[in-house]
Amino acid sequence: MLELRVLSPITKVFPLDAPEPCAPRFTGLLNEIVSFQIAYRLPEGTPARPHLRLEIASPVPLRARRVKYMPVRMAALPDADDNYLAGKKPGLYPDALIEIPAHGLRALPGQWRAIWFDFAPEDQFDAGEYAARIRLIDEESGALAGEVEVTLELIGAKLPKQTLIHTRWLHTDALADYYGIEVFSEEYWSITENFVRCAVEHGINAILMPTHTPPLDTRVGTYRTTVQLVDVFREANGYRFGFGRLRRWVDMCRRCGVEYYEIAHLFTQWGAKFAPQIVARTENGMERIFGWHTPASGAEYAAFLDAYLPALLDEFEALGIADRTIFHISDEPGADDLPNYLAAKALVQKHLRGRPIIDALSDPAFYDSGAVEHPVPATDHIEPFLERGIPDLWGYYCVGQGVNVSNIFIAMPGARTRILGAQLYKFDLKGFLHWAFNFYYAQYSDYPINPWLDTDCDGFAPAGDAFHVYPGSNGQPVASMRLMYIQEALQDLRAMQLLESLSDRDTVLKLIDEGVEPIRFASYPTDDGYVLDLRERINREIAKRL
């Protein structure tokens, strides 16, 4: 017989480490995903290695996926703290969530494996308790190898609509390069839609739109695969634009439920020194008319922006999305880049008709000088921005946020990723940004990588930082445990907002800080129990007020 253990969703199961079981009882609201895991193994020394068939009897829809171990070479950066799993050592770590194949699951003697389950009531069930029975059957003998019963308690309330603007940048060139398809082919559109829909289903409601190829993570003098949506025509009397592909993009995003549209950065990353790559049809055919050879403040690019931005805004207004567009100047400018940034902003702000400009940066001088009204500081540099009481503040994390703060590295405990929800609530952030939903390249996009084999972008970033999803067969994204933790964090945030609407903000804040040192972005309880208990207490308080 198998040894089975019911686990919380934030437990990460390693083959040789016995996981800590939890009570087989979970609570949730009527319209949220409620996840848990089951770990299983054969006793040490068992000669058999059976295939197992999973059988589920559940009144509430219950999806099952197996947890796949992924290779991790670089678990953390050298200066990382100690709140990582497996001693930050290279090895196999649980992460990808794979659909269970027709031939079932394999059990191994003395080695733990895990199955990830999602209850999905989808607002179709009443409040109450629902019991699910899960059985593992030996395919060859038909004998029962193990079974458990799990209870879901649904509380009679619904999560409110997500108000946080949440973006994790989609890189469609990475999809084209990984799958070996032509940009803007029908296959490209189909695969892109699959990934956009996956992002939205997991709480990402803003999508980076490649009006022109985003000038991100690109080595100076080199270019990423062109994914420019807007057709540009350079003619004798100026510029003309075509928006057919952009309209198709917006239609796709609407089908998927996208709410906000981020426009590709209008100047190069790390300082706004150059123009982004822009291709156009000219008298000589298709040409790269702007790029690394074009100074950001040059008259030629300024003249282009004077034509491009008004045309773009007119199109957005015609499409009815102008009030949901977000613009960027340059990603992560440093203190020395302030003059460049101000010069670049002066070229574009006059055309944006009051649309917000946000940029990831961590020097308060950009805000203090008035250069940026909507800064997006990194979570390990956010304190000075919080002290200034900046309205509608955003935050972000990326490669460098690996000391004390939350992030999505594979080697981080699940609780460390999920704590973000409580932090977003406590500090009332309006938006959150991450640089890579699916960046399947080495550093600076020098060459593609296979994320199934290379989870650290060939030594560039801690494993998992560059993508939340794996590229699956048939152009389908494969979710990670980390993407599910982000979804759970956002559900926690919405549950806290619901409780606030039923009581007041102080009630929720007291629950967050009850019994612990006041939570900050770089200081919070690191044990699994805190984040799980907090959500349970939030649920109980909601139930009491219904």
Order of alpha helices (4+ residues) and beta strands (2+ residues): beta-beta-beta-beta-beta-beta-beta-beta-beta-beta-beta-alpha-alpha-beta-beta-beta-alpha-beta-beta-beta-alpha-beta-alpha-beta-alpha-beta-alpha-beta-alpha-alpha-beta-beta-beta-alpha-alpha-alpha
